[in-house]
Amino acid sequence: MNIKCLSSFHGLVRVRWKPVLIAAAMLPVVALFFFLSIQEPVCIDDCNSYVILMGFAPWKMSYWQLLHHAFRGWTVPVFFSAFGQYSVASAQWIVVAQALLLLVSTTVFALTVASRFASSQRWWISMTVIVTLAFQQGYLLFSSFLLSDSLAWTLVLFLLAIVLVSDRLLLRFGYFRFAALYLIVGWMATGARDANQQLLIILTAYLLVRWYTIFTGKQVALLAAGVLCICGVQAHYARSRYRFNMENVLVGRILPDPDARRFFVRHGMPPALAELGHSLSLQPLEAVNISVVEEERERFERSGTRYLDAAPKTYLLWLLTHPGRVAQTLFADRAFIFTSDFLWLEESRLQLATVARRLETGSETDKRSVPPFFAVRQELLLLRPSVMERIPLLLRFALLLSLSAWAVWRNSRSFFKDVGGFALLVSIAGIVNACSGFIADTWQLSEMERHAAIGNMLFNTGTLILLLWAVQEVATYRKWLGCSRVCS
């Protein structure tokens, strides 16, 4: 009896001390993450489209008029506007907030993944592995850029966590609260990055298939309608962005290509517009001449602006009907699509892009308003690409395919309901997202790599989780095999 009480006491102590141990282990991780990710704020490329609401009060009509006519999605401008007037100090606090949210979302996602592994040892291993994803080189830097990437990836991680523990959320909060939480986070994620619409649709399909025996017909229709409404509204307001990217694609890759040009003419492109292609040069994706694209785009705008509304559908049809050409292009540029070593701007360009330089303020007052611990130089970033980045890309694809085949062979039904099926879904969604993001524009390489970055991160994340799941399954299988031999 005493032994049983002592055993129960030790078990209770272990349970109570677990949060303390987690907090103690996270402290150095948090310190290192903040030290490396919170740099001097940088405003470059699309930054001006995201800071337009800063300094405007949300209770004034001008705020909502600017938001309605904003060139970019709503999530990031609204988030930035919470920090007041655009200045060096407010930009620095945006960097701090982005880094904090990214760390919180990564930790939440790591906890949800770890909760899907049975033993305490595997819990700690999976927790550690997922947290290290926050230190991948590319996204470790993005918190210091006043762009959409950091917040977009943060919201994606929250969305993945919701889907992964959907069974517990449904059991505790019920369908309507779960659906409201899922749709709100999904709406914010698509508002931060247009390409997140793909992920939202894939995750929604996964939820509906996984819980089709629990959801009623009305509940399925309500969730599907909510997601389609979000994506439809987002696509409507993103038309101007699609037109801009479509111009780059047309003058950089479609019109200079005789086969593609004939295809577009057969599907509605005015022949007079296609004639421009004879004088255009085909732009390789890995070395686009931006000045040439800008000049040719101006020529195109003088004669083909009306055609741009129909061009995206024709381009999608071109991609679907020419899988060989598309696969050849993606394979040739695979090293640029699936990389986390991106956005390494030249030092001269980086210095010109800092908020302080852009505002031309160098006073002591502005410098003192920046917290000294956070004003760390960009050159102090010491970490190189992650472990997944060191594994050759083709080997990563082979690993993904072999683990998936083995899992389906073992037990296909339970696999797709387990964390393994979720990991496979995330990997596939990441591949689709990265490839579509890369070929949806024709611009400078670092920008196109940035478009593919979230998809690449999804691919790495899904593959890592699938590998962790496979290790658990192998250990379980060996245990079962050993038990069966002893019993026989």
N, C-alpha and C positions, 0 to 999 in steps of 0.2 A: 504493500500500500504506500509506504514511504517512498519507495523507488518510483512508483507511478507519479506521485505528487512532485517529486524532484524533476522527473522527466517533463511533466507539464509545465513546471516553473521555467526550466531551461528553454522550452519551446516558446513560452510567452515572452521571455527576455529577447530571444532571437527576433520575434515578430516586432517587438517594440523598438529594438535597436536598428532594424533594417532601414527605416527612413534616415536615422542619424548617420549610418554608414554611407548611404547614398549621398547625403548632403556633404559629408566630409570628403568623399571621393570627387564630388563635382566642384568643390571650391577651387582647386588648382586648375581644373579644366576651364572654369568660368574666367579666372584671372588671365590665363593664357589666351583664351578666345578674345576677350576684350582688348588685351594688349596688342594682338595681331590684327584684329579686324577693324578697330576704330581708328581711322586715320584722318588726315586733314580732308575736309569735304571737297569733292570734285563735282563740278557742273559741266557736263560735256554732252555732245550729240543732242539727244532729245530732252535734255534737262529743262530747257526753257518752256517746254510744253507741260511740265509737271509742277512748276513753281508758280503758275499763273494765278492761283487762288490765294497765295500767301499775302497777308495784309488786308484781305477782304473779310468782312464779318458775314457769317452765314445767315444772319437775320436780315440782310440787305438784298434787294433784288439784283444788284449788280453781280453778287456772288453766284447766284443761280443762272444768270444769263451767261456769265463766263463759263460755268460748268457745262451748260447746255451746248455751247459752241466750241468746247474744248476739242483739240485735235486728238488727244489721247484719252484712254479710258478714265473713269471717274475715281477709282479707288485711291490711286497714288496722289493726285492733286488734292483730294479731300483730306487725306492723311497728312500731307505736307502743310496744308492750310492751318492745322491745329497748332503749329509752332509759331504763328504770328508773322510779322513782317520779314521778308527775305533779307537776311544779313549773314555775316560770318558766324555769329553766335547761334542763330536759329538753325542754320545749316549744320553746324556741329552737333546740335542736339538731335536733329533728324538722324544723323549718322549713329549716335548713341542709341536712339530708339530702334532703328532698324537692326542694329547688332543685337540688342536685347531681345527683340521679338524673334529674330532668327534663332537665337540660342534657346529660347523658351519653346518654340515650335519643334526644334530638333529634339529637345529633351522629352517633350510630350510624345512625339512620334516614337522615340526610342523606348519609352516606357510601355507604349501600347504594343510594340513589336515584342519586347521582352516578356510581356504578360502572356504571350502565346506559346512560350516554351516552358516545359514542365519543371525541370529540375532547377535548383538554385544556381548551380554552376553554369548552366546554359543561359539562365536569366542574366547573369553578370556578363557573360561573353557577348550575348546579343546586344545588351545595353551599351557595352563599351564600343562594339563595332559600329553601331548606328550613330553614336555620338561623334565618332571620328569623322563621319561624313560632313560635319559642320566645318571641318578643317581642310576640306578640299580647296585647292588654291584659288580657283576661279571665284567661287561664291564667298570665300573668306574676304575677298577684296570688295565685293559688290556693296557691302554695307556703307562704304564711304563714298559711293557714287549716288548722286541725286537722280536716280533712274528707277525703273519699275522692277528690276530684277530681284532685289533683296526681298521686297514685300511680296512679290508674286510667288517666290519660292517658299516663303514663310506660310502663306495661305495654302499653298499646295500641300505642305506637310501637315497642316491642321486638317485639311480635307481628307488626306490619306488616313490620318489617325481616326477620324470619325467613322470612316468606312470599315477600318480594321476592327474596331470594337463596336460595330453597329448592333451586334447581338445584345451586349450589355446595356447600351444606351436605350434600345427598344424596350428591354425588360424593365429598366428603371424609370424611364421617362415617358414611355408610350410612343405611339406612331407620330402623332401630330407635333409634339415637341421635338422629336428626332428629325422629322421632315423639315420643320422650321429652321433648326440649327444647320442642317445639311444645305438647304437652299440659300440661307444667308451667307454662309462661308463660300459656297459655290459661286454665288453672285459676286462677292468681293474678289474671289480668285480670277474670274473671267474679266472683271472690271480692271484688274491689275495687268493682265496680259491676255490678248485675244486668243492665243494658241491654247490657253487653258480650257477653252470650250471643248476641245477634243477629249481632254482628260475627264472633264465633268460628264460628258456623254458616256464614255467608257465605264466610269465608276458607277454611274446610275444604272446602266445595263447590268453590271455585275450585281448590284444590290437587288434589282428586280428579279434576276434569275435565282440569286441565293435565297431570297425570302418570298418566293412566289407562293409557297404553301402557307405562309403566315399572312401576307397582305391580302386584303380583299380587292376585288376588281376596281372599286372606287379609289382605294388607296394607291394602287399601281398607277391608275390614270392621273391622279392628282400629282404624284411625284414626277411622273414623266412630263405632264403638262407644265409643271413649274420649271423644270430644267429646259424644256424646249422654249418656253417664254423668255427665260434668262438669255439663252443663246441667240434667240431671234432679235431681242432688243439690242444685245451687244453687237451682233452682226450689222444691224441697221445703222447704229451710230459709228461703226467702224468703216463705213463705206469710203470715206475720204482717205483713210489710211490704206485701205486695199487698193484704191486707185493710184496712190503714190507709189506703192511697191510694184503694182502692175506695170506702171510706166517703165520702171527700172528693168523689169524682166523682159518687156517687149523690146526695148531699144538695146538691151545688153545680150539677150539670148535668142529671142524668137525671130525678130525681123532679120537679123544677119544670117539666119539659118534658112536655106532655100526650102528644105522639106517642111520645117515648121511654118514658114511663111505661106506655103501653098495650103497647108492644113487650115490655117487661120482664115485664109481667103475663102476656102470652101465652106467655112462655118460662119461667114458673115462679115469678115473684115473688109472694108472698102479697098478695092484694088489700088486706088491712088495712094492710100496710106501704106500699103504693102510695098509700093515702089521705093519708099524711103530706105528699105532694107538693103538695097543694092549698094548703098554708100556707107552702110554701118559696119563696124568691126565686131566680130564675135568676142565676147568677154569671158575669159576663163574665170570660174568661180573663185579660184585661189589667188587671182591677181587681177582684180577688176580695176580698170582705169577710171576713177571716179570723175575726173574732169571731163573725159570724153562722154561718159554716161550723162552727166549734167547738161552738156552742150547738146547732145542728141535728143535728150528729153525735152529741151526747149523747142527744138524743131518739131518734135512729135506733138507737143501741146498746141502748136499753131495750126495743126491740121487734123488731129485725131482725138481731141478731148471727148467728143460725144461717144466714141466707140468704147471708152474705158469701162462703162457700166456692164457691157456684155463680155469684155475680155477675160475676167476671172473664170467664168464658166467654161469658156473655150480652152483656157489654159489647163483647168482641171481635167477636161475631156482629153486634152493632149497627153497629160501625164498618165491617165488611165489606159489610153489606147497605145501607148508606146512604153511598155514596162521595161523592155530591153534597153532603150536609150536612158531611161530614168535610172535603172539599176547600174548601168555603166557609169553614169555621172556620179551617183552616190558612192559607188565603190572607189572611184578615182579620188574622191574628196573625203573618204572616210576618216582620215587622220585629222581633218579640220572639223568634221561634224562631231565626232566623239572625243572631245578633248576637254580637260578642265584647266589647261594652261593657256587661258585666253585673256584678252583685254590688258596685255602688258604694253601699255602705251609708252612711247618714247618719253624720256625724262623732260625734254624741252616742252613737249605738248602737254604733259601732265602738269607741269608748273604753270603753264598758261591757262589751264582749265580749272585750277583751284578757285573756290568761291572768293577767297580774299583777293586773288589776282584779277578775277573778272569784275569784282566790284571796285577794284583799284583802291582798296583801303589797306593801309599799312600802319595805322596809328597804334600807339600803345594801348589805348582803350579797347580797341577791337581784339588785340592779342590777349589782353588780360581777361576778356570775356569768354575765351575758350578755355575749358578746363585743362590744365597742363598735362594731366595723365593721359588724356585722350588725344592730345595734339602730337601723336607719334608720327614720325616720318614714314613715308611709303616704303623706303628702302629697308626698313627693319623687318619686313615680312620675310621669315626664314624658311617656312615650310614649302616644300616642293609638292608636285601633284600627289594625289592619294595613292593608296595601294592598288586600287582598281585601275588607275591610270598607268601603272607600271606593267600590268598584264596586257599582252598584245590583244588588239581588238578582235581578231579572228578567233583567238583562244577564248575570249569572253563569250563570243557568239556560240562557239562549240560547247562551252560549259553550260550555257543557258539551254541549248537544244538537248544535250545529253541528259541533264537533270530533269527537264520537262518530260522527255520520253520515258525515263526511268520511273518518274512519279506517276505518270498515267498508266504505265504497265503494272505498277504496284497496286494502286487503287484509285481509279480515275474519279469516282464519285466523291470520296472523302477528301481527295487532294484539292479539288476546286472549291471546297467549303473551308479548307484549312488555310493556314498562313502561306503555305506553298503555292496554292492557286492564286492567292492575292498577289504574291511576289511575282509570279509569272505574268499576271495581268499588268502590273506596274511596269515590268521590263518591256513588254510589247508596246504599251502606251508610250513609254519613253522613246523607243525606236521610231515609232510613227511621228511623235512630236518633234524629235530632233531632225529627222529627215525633211519633214514638211516645213519646219521653221527655216532650214538652211536654203531650200530651193524656192522659197516664197519671195525672195528678193535677189537683187544683183547689186551689191554694194561692197564697201570695203570688208576685208576678210574678218577683222575683229568684230565688226557689227554682225555679220552673218553667223559667226561662231557664238556670239551672244544670243542670237535668236534661237539657236539650237541647244543652248546651255541647259535649260530646264529639262528638256527631253533627255539629254545626256545624263543629268543627275538622276532622273527617274530610272533610266536604264541601269546605272551603277547601283542604285539603292535596291531595285528589284532583284538584281543578280546576287547581291550580297545576302539579302534575306532568304532567297532560294537556296543559296549555299549553306546557310545556317540551318535551314529546315532539313536539307539533305543529310547533314551531319547528325542531326537528331534522329532522323529516320534510320540511318545506318546503325547508330548505337542501339536504338530500340529493336531493330531486326536482329542484331547480334545477340542481344539479351534474350530475345524470344527463341533464337536458334539454340543458344546454350541451354536454356531451360528445357526445350523439347528433347535435346539429347540426354539430359540428366533424367528426365521423366521416363524416357524410353529405356 
